[in-house]
Amino acid sequence: MSSHPTHFQGSVTEAIEAAVRAAIPDARVAASGSGGHYVVEVISPVFEGKGTLARHRLVLTSIAHLMSGDMAPVHAVDKLITETA
């Protein structure tokens, strides 16, 4: 995995999981990765009836603050899995 410079203190995966849970309170969230590249899996009934783009927007909007700026801790979400159950 490549290195990605950031000033972020703490666990990036925990920050991703907390941000998604704040936006989607009933979600089961698992994030993994390092070096600015992450895989995020979110399971929630809120995705019911929504297409892939709408599901991904919900998740990516919730972590946008972790992806903003030159020294953002999240450079890319390499894989985003969104399921209803």
Buried (B, 14 or more C-beta within 10 A) or exposed (E): EEEBEBEBEEEBBEBBBBBBBEBBEEBBBBBEBEEBBBBBBBBBEBBEEBEEEEBBEBBBEBBEEBBEEEEBBBBEBEEBEBEEE
